[in-house]
Every structure is written in C-alpha cells, then in structure tokens.
C-alpha cells in the first residue's frame, strides 16, 4: 500500500532546455575517470599502479579509514594516469578503455536467498558500496553500521532534472534484484518514493514501502522525504541509494558482472541534441557535447547543485545529468532597479516573472549582486519544506556552535537541501558550502 506525501513549500524553476525523451547510445570514450573528490571524506589508497591492466570491476583504490569501502573501474583497459593536486591529493584516476569491455566475474548470487553477510560482501567487493550514502552527513555509508531504513527517491523535481522513470523503465528486473539485496542490509523498511512518471514503472516493485510524492522542488530530494517519513535522531543512521545505482547493484547479482551503465540527460538552453544518452560512469563530457565554447558553462548535475566542468573533463560519479547554460559574464545597466529586466526569474517581485508562472526562463551564471550583510525574514523558510529553522541553522554552522546545530536539525540535512535556500537568499551567501562545513565539523567532533 502506498502513502502520499504532499510538499506545499518549495519552488519549481521552469527553465529552457529540457531533454527529449529519446534514448541513444553515446560514443564510447577513449578514457574514463574515477574522481576521489566525488566521495566526500574518502581518502583513497591505491591498490594498482599506472600501466596496470584492468578488467571492468577490478578494484583500483579503497578508503584509507574504512578499508571495506572499495572502488572499482567502470571499464576494462589500462590505468593511464593518476592526476594529483596539492599535497599529492589524488584528483582523477584515468583509465584508457579497451574497444570492448571485459568483466571480472564475481559469480551470480540470488540476493533473495543469500544471507545478509554474503550480500554485503558482494556489494562491497564489486564497488557498489560507493553508491550507498548515509544520513546524517551525506557521505559514503560505513559498512559496519546497520541503518534503521533505506531510502530511494525516483522523484525528479530539480531544474531540468533527468526523468528517473524514463531512466529505469528498461531495467526493472535488475532494479528488483537490487531491492532484494538492499532488504538484507537493514532490519527496517526500504522506502521507495515515486512521482507520476516513475510510478507507472515502479508501482509493482516488491519488498518496498511505496510513497507517492507531489509538490515543488525540493520534494524530490531524499532528505525531504526522510524528514517526512522517518526523521533521523542523534545516533541513528539511514542509507540512501540512487535509482539507477540500485539497478547496477542488482545486475551484479544477476550476471556476476559490474556493468557501470549511466544514463545521462543532456539539458540546458545551450545544449545541442538534447536527449538521454546511454554511457558509462566516468565518461568524458566532450563525447556527449563536443567542444563547448568559452561562453558556455558545463555543469555535471543540475544548475543548483552541480559541479563546473571544462572541456575534456569527466562526468561526476553519481550524476545523471549534464547541463549547459550561458556564462554570466555580462552586466546589466541599472539592474538593481525593479522591473528593469523581466526576462530573468526572481523569487521576489523585483521582476515581473511572478506574473508568468508558466513561462520558461534562460538562466546564466550571474549572481545578480555581491555578498551582502542583509537577511530577509521568512525568505529561507518559504522554500525549505522541513520543520527546522534554516536561517538559525546556517548561523549556527557559521559560528561552529555544535550544540545549537544539533538542536536545530543538522543531522537531517545535506547541502542539496539548501540549494533553493541559496538561490533565493538575498545575502548571496554560499549556503551549501556553509552546511557542508557544518556537517564536516559534526563528523570531526561527534562522529
């Protein structure tokens, strides 16, 4: 039996450049990369050297502080280069791919009949543990923990977000097997949230508690769903997994092979051939978009939470979307005057966008102002559908006040939950970064 969740607060950003519902196979990249910075708090320890020959699914590094968390290569080929930054921090591990992949054979395993220990070991040795994130802190889950529940969101509400129902519709057998495996990892429930599109494909999935979610962004954020369904208290853990990642995990049990398939929605006003592309994790972005001009911002992810890329860089490990929008290198004369420019979206009434709720806008990367000491009461609360005080929590994170952070709900949030807060915030403060630093402080001081 499904349960309904209606989100009343939030904001849906209607932007130009949605990807067409057409799936094509992307050109195979010559090189693929795993980027350790994608896994916050993970310090990589390499197990192979440059020049090593690899099968898809072979381990390339593990987490220094949690050796059970292993990271495997998405393709077969040769480890071409380990790129390092300051203090020899590993930034990218680049694999030169074979023309066709050869796979490490983990062996088939029926997840519904296997015991929990064998299921967990198969997930970890195949590298699928990297798909499982924990709340609080929004970091890769510690396999030694036992979560009270597992959450999967198949709801797409972010601007130009990839339709998760479209992504998973041809992978239902693998998705079901992934659910069978995840059920063995928790004594609690596996919660699956769906919207109108994904419900038509996922409503018959067995072993989950189904939730129909309606509302504006951030209704699709798994953190909002956790808050509404089963809030987190101090000392508790819940795990989250992406929809397509569940299918990758399930495929390991069905075939014994780590097939790191990734469906990417190419979107944004500056994107050509806006479609869904079937590729592999860590693909080179230029093989999807070609060579982007200097006045175009390439984003791995959505416009609110994504990461800036340059030509010939690599798509993020968990991202299902690449967005292209204009760079914000132009300045508007008298842009501070109300109603002067009405072709941009504003959550306040400083432009006429509020009069055209169905109009689609073309955003740029302009901040439309600099950071300022100005706080508008009620502004943050309007777009955050959680029973917390966002302004007070942000201030507590800035001050590093651990007790106040705990009392104000730091365990329930992740940076992505504050993306809209950052967007509407008059002060222009980088709120997602503030929340991330606050969470890092809690990891250090509380654990």
C-alpha positions as CSV (number, residue, x, y, z in Angstrom):
1,X,0.0,0.0,0.0
2,X,1.4,3.4,-1.0
3,X,1.4,6.5,1.1
4,X,1.1,10.1,-0.2
5,X,3.4,12.9,0.6
6,X,2.4,16.4,-0.4
7,X,5.0,19.1,-0.2
8,X,3.5,22.6,0.0
9,X,6.6,24.7,0.4
10,X,9.3,24.9,-2.3
11,X,9.9,26.4,-5.7
12,X,9.8,24.9,-9.2
13,X,12.2,26.6,-11.5
14,X,11.0,26.4,-15.1
15,X,14.0,26.6,-17.4
16,X,14.5,26.3,-21.1
17,X,16.3,23.3,-22.5
18,X,14.6,20.1,-21.2
19,X,16.0,16.9,-22.7
20,X,13.8,15.0,-25.1
21,X,12.6,11.5,-24.1
22,X,14.7,9.8,-26.6
23,X,17.5,7.3,-25.5
24,X,20.6,7.0,-27.8
25,X,23.9,5.2,-27.2
26,X,26.7,7.7,-26.6
27,X,30.0,7.5,-28.3
28,X,32.4,5.3,-26.3
29,X,35.0,7.5,-24.6
30,X,38.7,6.7,-25.2
31,X,39.3,7.4,-21.5
32,X,37.2,7.2,-18.3
33,X,37.9,8.6,-14.9
34,X,37.0,8.0,-11.3
35,X,37.4,11.1,-9.2
36,X,38.0,10.6,-5.5
37,X,36.8,14.2,-4.7
38,X,33.3,12.9,-5.7
39,X,33.4,10.9,-2.5
40,X,33.5,13.4,0.3
41,X,35.7,12.4,3.3
42,X,37.1,9.4,1.4
43,X,41.0,9.3,1.4
44,X,41.9,7.0,-1.4
45,X,44.6,4.3,-1.1
46,X,45.7,2.9,-4.4
47,X,46.0,-0.8,-5.0
48,X,47.2,-0.7,-8.6
49,X,49.9,1.4,-10.3
50,X,50.0,3.3,-13.6
51,X,50.2,0.9,-16.5
52,X,48.2,-1.9,-14.8
53,X,45.8,-3.9,-17.0
54,X,42.3,-3.9,-15.6
55,X,39.0,-5.7,-16.1
56,X,35.8,-3.9,-15.5
57,X,35.0,-4.3,-11.8
58,X,38.7,-4.6,-10.7
59,X,39.5,-2.7,-7.5
60,X,41.6,0.4,-8.0
61,X,41.5,2.0,-4.6
62,X,39.9,1.7,-1.2
63,X,39.0,4.2,1.6
64,X,42.0,4.7,3.9
65,X,39.9,4.9,7.1
66,X,37.3,2.2,6.1
67,X,39.1,-0.5,4.1
68,X,35.8,-2.3,3.3
69,X,34.7,0.5,1.0
70,X,36.3,-0.4,-2.3
71,X,36.2,1.5,-5.6
72,X,36.3,-0.4,-8.9
73,X,36.9,0.6,-12.5
74,X,33.8,1.0,-14.8
75,X,35.7,-0.2,-17.9
76,X,38.4,-2.6,-18.8
77,X,41.7,-1.1,-20.1
78,X,44.9,0.3,-18.8
79,X,45.3,2.7,-15.9
80,X,46.8,5.5,-17.9
81,X,47.4,8.3,-15.3
82,X,46.9,9.2,-11.6
83,X,46.4,13.0,-11.5
84,X,47.4,14.7,-8.3
85,X,46.9,18.1,-6.8
86,X,48.2,20.0,-3.8
87,X,49.9,17.8,-1.2
88,X,49.7,14.9,-3.7
89,X,45.9,14.6,-3.3
90,X,44.5,12.3,-5.9
91,X,42.1,14.2,-8.2
92,X,41.5,11.8,-11.1
93,X,42.3,8.2,-11.9
94,X,42.2,7.9,-15.7
95,X,41.6,4.6,-17.4
96,X,42.4,4.2,-21.2
97,X,39.5,2.0,-22.3
98,X,39.6,-1.1,-24.4
99,X,37.4,-1.1,-27.6
100,X,35.1,-3.5,-25.7
101,X,34.8,-4.3,-22.0
102,X,36.0,-7.5,-20.4
103,X,34.5,-8.1,-17.0
104,X,35.7,-9.5,-13.7
105,X,33.4,-12.4,-12.8
106,X,32.0,-12.1,-9.3
107,X,29.7,-15.0,-9.8
108,X,25.9,-15.0,-9.8
109,X,24.1,-14.8,-6.5
110,X,20.4,-14.9,-5.7
111,X,20.0,-11.9,-3.3
112,X,16.7,-13.0,-2.0
113,X,18.1,-16.4,-0.9
114,X,21.6,-15.4,0.2
115,X,22.3,-14.4,3.8
116,X,23.0,-10.8,4.7
117,X,26.8,-11.3,5.2
118,X,27.2,-12.7,1.6
119,X,25.0,-9.9,0.1
120,X,27.0,-7.2,1.9
121,X,30.3,-8.7,0.8
122,X,29.2,-8.9,-2.8
123,X,28.1,-5.3,-2.8
124,X,31.4,-4.2,-1.3
125,X,33.8,-6.3,-3.4
126,X,32.1,-5.2,-6.6
127,X,32.4,-1.5,-5.7
128,X,28.7,-0.9,-5.3
129,X,29.3,0.2,-1.8
130,X,30.2,3.6,-3.3
131,X,26.6,4.1,-4.4
132,X,25.3,3.8,-0.8
133,X,25.3,7.1,1.2
134,X,24.4,7.7,4.8
135,X,22.4,10.3,6.6
136,X,23.4,12.1,8.7
137,X,26.4,13.8,6.9
138,X,25.6,12.8,3.3
139,X,28.8,10.7,2.9
140,X,29.6,7.2,1.7
141,X,28.0,4.8,4.2
142,X,30.1,2.9,6.7
143,X,29.5,-0.8,6.1
144,X,29.9,-1.5,9.8
145,X,26.7,0.4,10.5
146,X,23.2,-1.0,10.4
147,X,20.8,1.5,9.1
148,X,17.3,1.8,10.5
149,X,15.9,2.2,7.0
150,X,17.0,2.6,3.4
151,X,15.5,5.4,1.1
152,X,15.4,5.5,-2.7
153,X,13.9,8.6,-4.5
154,X,12.6,8.1,-8.0
155,X,11.2,11.7,-8.0
156,X,12.5,14.4,-10.3
157,X,11.9,18.0,-9.2
158,X,15.2,19.7,-9.7
159,X,15.5,22.2,-12.6
160,X,15.8,20.2,-15.9
161,X,16.4,17.0,-13.9
162,X,16.6,13.7,-15.6
163,X,13.3,11.8,-15.5
164,X,14.1,8.8,-13.2
165,X,11.1,6.8,-14.5
166,X,12.5,7.1,-18.1
167,X,15.9,6.1,-16.9
168,X,14.8,2.9,-15.0
169,X,11.9,1.7,-17.2
170,X,14.1,-0.8,-19.1
171,X,16.0,-2.0,-16.0
172,X,13.2,-3.2,-13.8
173,X,14.5,-6.8,-13.4
174,X,17.9,-5.6,-12.2
175,X,16.2,-2.9,-10.0
176,X,14.1,-5.6,-8.3
177,X,17.1,-7.7,-7.6
178,X,18.9,-4.6,-6.2
179,X,15.9,-4.1,-3.8
180,X,16.2,-7.8,-2.8
181,X,19.8,-7.1,-1.9
182,X,19.2,-3.9,0.0
183,X,16.4,-5.5,2.1
184,X,19.1,-7.8,3.6
185,X,21.1,-4.8,4.9
186,X,18.5,-3.3,7.2
187,X,16.1,-4.6,9.8
188,X,13.8,-1.8,8.9
189,X,12.0,-0.8,5.6
190,X,13.2,0.0,2.2
191,X,11.3,3.2,1.2
192,X,10.7,4.0,-2.5
193,X,9.4,7.4,-3.4
194,X,7.8,7.9,-6.9
195,X,6.1,10.7,-8.9
196,X,3.5,10.3,-11.6
197,X,6.0,9.3,-14.2
198,X,8.1,6.8,-12.3
199,X,5.0,5.3,-10.6
200,X,3.8,3.6,-13.8
201,X,7.1,1.6,-13.9
202,X,7.8,1.0,-10.2
203,X,4.4,0.6,-8.6
204,X,4.7,-3.2,-8.8
205,X,8.2,-3.5,-7.2
206,X,8.2,-6.0,-4.3
207,X,9.7,-5.5,-0.9
208,X,9.4,-1.8,-0.6
209,X,7.1,0.7,1.1
210,X,5.9,2.9,-1.7
211,X,5.4,6.7,-1.3
212,X,3.7,8.9,-3.9
213,X,5.3,12.4,-3.7
214,X,3.8,15.6,-5.1
215,X,5.0,19.1,-4.8
216,X,7.6,21.6,-5.9
217,X,11.3,21.2,-5.6
218,X,12.9,20.1,-3.3
219,X,10.2,17.4,-3.0
220,X,12.4,15.1,-5.0
221,X,15.3,15.4,-2.5
222,X,15.7,12.2,-0.5
223,X,16.4,14.3,2.6
224,X,13.0,15.9,2.5
225,X,11.4,12.5,2.1
226,X,13.3,11.1,5.1
227,X,12.2,14.1,7.1
228,X,8.5,13.4,6.2
229,X,8.6,9.6,6.6
230,X,11.1,8.7,9.3
231,X,13.2,11.6,10.7
232,X,16.7,11.0,12.0
233,X,17.7,11.4,15.6
234,X,21.1,11.5,17.1
235,X,22.9,8.2,16.8
236,X,20.7,6.8,14.1
237,X,21.7,6.0,10.5
238,X,19.7,5.8,7.3
239,X,21.1,4.9,3.9
240,X,20.2,6.3,0.5
241,X,20.8,4.9,-3.0
242,X,20.1,6.3,-6.4
243,X,17.5,4.7,-8.7
244,X,19.9,3.6,-11.5
245,X,22.5,2.6,-8.9
246,X,20.1,0.1,-7.5
247,X,19.9,-1.4,-10.9
248,X,23.7,-1.6,-11.3
249,X,23.8,-3.3,-7.9
250,X,21.1,-5.8,-8.9
251,X,22.9,-6.6,-12.2
252,X,25.9,-7.7,-10.2
253,X,23.8,-10.3,-8.5
254,X,22.0,-11.3,-11.7
255,X,25.1,-11.6,-14.0
256,X,28.1,-11.5,-11.7
257,X,29.4,-8.5,-13.6
258,X,29.8,-4.9,-12.6
259,X,28.2,-3.1,-15.6
260,X,28.6,0.6,-14.7
261,X,25.9,1.9,-17.1
262,X,24.9,5.5,-16.6
263,X,22.0,7.3,-18.4
264,X,22.8,11.0,-18.9
265,X,20.2,13.6,-19.7
266,X,21.8,16.4,-21.8
267,X,19.9,19.6,-21.0
268,X,20.1,23.3,-20.9
269,X,19.5,26.2,-23.2
270,X,23.0,25.9,-24.8
271,X,22.9,22.2,-25.3
272,X,22.5,20.7,-28.8
273,X,20.9,17.3,-29.4
274,X,19.2,17.4,-26.0
275,X,18.4,13.7,-25.4
276,X,19.2,10.9,-23.0
277,X,22.5,9.2,-23.6
278,X,23.5,5.7,-22.5
279,X,27.1,5.7,-21.5
280,X,29.3,4.5,-18.6
281,X,30.2,6.1,-15.2
282,X,33.2,8.5,-15.6
283,X,32.7,9.2,-19.3
284,X,34.4,12.2,-20.9
285,X,31.9,15.1,-21.2
286,X,33.2,16.1,-24.6
287,X,32.0,12.8,-26.1
288,X,28.4,13.9,-25.3
289,X,28.6,17.6,-26.1
290,X,31.6,18.1,-28.4
291,X,33.6,21.2,-27.8
292,X,31.7,23.8,-25.8
293,X,32.6,27.5,-26.5
294,X,34.1,29.6,-23.7
295,X,30.8,31.5,-23.1
296,X,29.0,28.3,-22.1
297,X,29.1,26.8,-18.6
298,X,29.2,23.0,-18.5
299,X,27.7,21.6,-15.3
300,X,27.8,18.0,-14.2
301,X,24.5,17.7,-12.5
302,X,21.7,20.3,-12.2
303,X,22.1,24.1,-12.1
304,X,21.5,24.3,-8.3
305,X,23.9,21.6,-7.1
306,X,26.1,20.6,-10.0
307,X,29.8,20.9,-10.5
308,X,31.5,23.0,-13.1
309,X,33.4,21.1,-15.8
310,X,35.7,22.1,-18.6
311,X,36.0,20.5,-22.0
312,X,37.6,17.0,-21.8
313,X,36.8,16.6,-18.1
314,X,34.7,13.8,-16.7
315,X,31.1,13.5,-15.6
316,X,30.6,13.0,-11.8
317,X,30.2,9.5,-10.4
318,X,26.6,9.9,-9.3
319,X,25.3,12.4,-11.9
320,X,22.5,11.6,-14.3
321,X,22.5,15.0,-16.0
322,X,24.8,17.4,-17.9
323,X,23.5,20.9,-18.1
324,X,24.8,23.7,-20.4
325,X,23.8,27.3,-19.7
326,X,25.3,30.7,-20.7
327,X,28.2,32.1,-18.7
328,X,27.2,35.1,-16.6
329,X,29.9,37.5,-18.0
330,X,27.5,40.3,-18.9
331,X,26.4,43.1,-16.6
332,X,23.0,44.8,-16.7
333,X,22.9,48.5,-16.5
334,X,20.7,49.7,-13.7
335,X,19.9,46.0,-12.9
336,X,19.2,46.9,-9.4
337,X,16.0,48.8,-10.4
338,X,12.8,46.9,-10.0
339,X,11.1,45.8,-13.3
340,X,14.1,46.9,-15.4
341,X,14.8,43.4,-16.7
342,X,11.9,41.0,-16.9
343,X,13.5,38.2,-18.8
344,X,15.1,36.7,-15.7
345,X,13.5,34.7,-12.9
346,X,13.2,36.1,-9.5
347,X,11.6,34.7,-6.4
348,X,11.0,38.1,-5.1
349,X,8.9,40.7,-7.0
350,X,11.8,42.7,-8.3
351,X,11.0,41.4,-11.8
352,X,7.7,40.5,-13.5
353,X,8.5,36.8,-13.6
354,X,5.9,36.2,-10.8
355,X,3.2,37.3,-13.3
356,X,4.1,34.5,-15.7
357,X,4.2,31.3,-13.7
358,X,4.3,29.0,-16.8
359,X,7.0,30.9,-18.6
360,X,10.4,29.2,-19.1
361,X,13.5,31.2,-18.4
362,X,17.1,31.0,-19.6
363,X,19.4,31.4,-16.6
364,X,23.0,32.5,-16.7
365,X,25.7,32.1,-14.0
366,X,25.4,35.8,-13.0
367,X,24.9,36.2,-9.2
368,X,23.0,39.4,-9.8
369,X,24.7,41.0,-6.9
370,X,27.5,40.5,-4.5
371,X,27.6,39.0,-1.0
372,X,26.0,41.4,1.4
373,X,25.0,41.8,5.1
374,X,21.3,41.5,4.5
375,X,18.8,38.9,5.8
376,X,15.2,38.9,4.8
377,X,13.0,37.2,7.4
378,X,10.9,34.3,6.1
379,X,12.8,34.1,2.8
380,X,14.5,30.8,3.6
381,X,11.5,29.2,5.3
382,X,9.4,29.7,2.1
383,X,11.4,27.2,0.1
384,X,12.5,24.7,2.7
385,X,9.7,22.1,3.4
386,X,11.3,20.8,6.6
387,X,10.3,21.6,10.2
388,X,13.6,23.3,11.0
389,X,14.7,26.9,11.2
390,X,17.1,27.3,8.2
391,X,18.4,30.8,9.0
392,X,19.3,29.9,12.6
393,X,20.9,26.6,11.5
394,X,23.0,28.4,8.9
395,X,24.2,30.9,11.5
396,X,25.0,28.1,14.0
397,X,27.1,26.4,11.2
398,X,28.9,29.7,10.6
399,X,29.6,30.1,14.3
400,X,30.6,26.4,14.7
401,X,28.2,26.0,17.6
402,X,27.8,22.2,17.8
403,X,25.0,22.2,20.5
404,X,22.9,24.7,18.5
405,X,23.5,22.8,15.3
406,X,22.2,19.6,16.9
407,X,19.2,21.3,18.4
408,X,18.4,22.9,15.0
409,X,18.4,19.7,13.0
410,X,21.9,19.4,11.4
411,X,21.5,15.6,11.4
412,X,18.6,15.8,9.0
413,X,20.0,18.0,6.2
414,X,22.5,17.8,3.4
415,X,23.9,20.6,1.3
416,X,21.5,19.8,-1.6
417,X,18.5,20.5,0.7
418,X,19.7,24.1,1.0
419,X,20.2,24.6,-2.8
420,X,17.0,26.5,-3.2
421,X,17.6,28.4,0.0
422,X,20.9,29.6,-1.5
423,X,19.1,30.5,-4.8
424,X,16.5,32.8,-3.1
425,X,18.9,34.1,-0.4
426,X,19.2,37.9,-0.7
427,X,22.6,37.9,1.1
428,X,24.2,35.8,-1.7
429,X,26.0,33.6,0.9
430,X,27.2,30.2,-0.4
431,X,24.9,28.4,1.9
432,X,25.5,24.9,0.6
433,X,29.2,25.3,1.4
434,X,28.3,26.6,4.9
435,X,26.1,23.5,5.6
436,X,28.9,21.2,4.2
437,X,31.4,22.8,6.6
438,X,28.9,22.4,9.4
439,X,28.5,18.7,8.7
440,X,32.2,18.2,8.5
441,X,32.6,19.8,11.9
442,X,30.0,17.3,13.3
443,X,31.8,14.4,11.7
444,X,35.0,15.5,13.4
445,X,33.6,16.4,16.8
446,X,30.6,13.9,17.2
447,X,31.2,11.2,14.6
